[in-house]
Amino acid sequence: MKAKTVSQVLSKIKNDKLSLLKGDGYWYFVYYDAENNIFETESVYTMYLSSMDVEEWVSIGKGFAEKVENGND
């Protein structure tokens, strides 16, 4: 199923430190943890949210969050 909204993607990832934002011709995940002074981003080079399936977005987002949380920048 193609992704339709950011909230649809984030609700399946279930990580309150993760955001998904639109850049100029791409999208990017932001991992922000103020308590531990962590701010990381991961770009996804696709023009439209609906260009990819929800499962693809979830896989990228979860993988990014796990990488940050495990300290594997």
Phi and psi in degrees as a GROMACS rama.xvg file:
@    title "Ramachandran Plot"
@    xaxis  label "Phi"
@    yaxis  label "Psi"
@TYPE xy
-67.9943  143.195  LYS-2
-69.7675  137.121  ALA-3
-113.154  -34.9607  LYS-4
-138.388  155.521  THR-5
-62.3798  -41.7361  VAL-6
-63.6108  -32.082  SER-7
-62.3113  -43.5578  GLN-8
-68.4564  -50.6094  VAL-9
-65.5683  -32.9306  LEU-10
-66.1106  -27.1093  SER-11
-83.9032  -25.2584  LYS-12
-76.3341  -39.027  ILE-13
59.612  53.5468  LYS-14
-136.662  110.422  ASN-15
-71.498  -6.36144  ASP-16
-94.6714  -0.603165  LYS-17
-108.22  135.442  LEU-18
-125.346  158.177  SER-19
-128.473  119.657  LEU-20
-124.797  155.378  LEU-21
-96.6684  126.915  LYS-22
-98.1921  -163.344  GLY-23
-88.4623  88.9971  ASP-24
89.9536  10.1353  GLY-25
-155.936  174.715  TYR-26
-122.344  160.213  TRP-27
-151.444  144.181  TYR-28
-90.0951  141.802  PHE-29
-121.613  127.447  VAL-30
-107.797  117.563  TYR-31
-130.279  119.805  TYR-32
-128.954  93.7184  ASP-33
-63.1998  -37.8388  ALA-34
-60.2239  -37.3751  GLU-35
-106.201  10.5726  ASN-36
55.6323  49.5046  ASN-37
-117.551  127.402  ILE-38
-140.619  114.912  PHE-39
-136.494  153.099  GLU-40
-131.158  156.229  THR-41
-141.724  120.427  GLU-42
-84.6315  146.029  SER-43
-124.604  113.84  VAL-44
-87.8683  79.8243  TYR-45
-144.73  142.062  THR-46
-72.0068  -40.2777  MET-47
-121.016  142.385  TYR-48
-57.3262  -39.6523  LEU-49
-76.8913  1.17601  SER-50
-72.9387  -16.4434  SER-51
-128.071  154.99  MET-52
-70.6493  154.18  ASP-53
-54.9503  -42.3363  VAL-54
-61.8198  -34.7865  GLU-55
-66.8612  -45.288  GLU-56
-60.8213  -44.4252  TRP-57
-62.4685  -42.8795  VAL-58
-62.0908  -44.8359  SER-59
-64.1594  -47.0453  ILE-60
-63.618  -45.523  GLY-61
-64.8362  -41.9564  LYS-62
-62.1688  -42.1008  GLY-63
-62.9701  -48.0587  PHE-64
-61.1147  -42.3402  ALA-65
-63.5243  -40.7153  GLU-66
-60.8917  -45.0088  LYS-67
-66.4088  -46.052  VAL-68
-66.4699  -26.2114  GLU-69
-91.9357  0.977606  ASN-70
75.219  23.2691  GLY-71
-104.009  71.6927  ASN-72
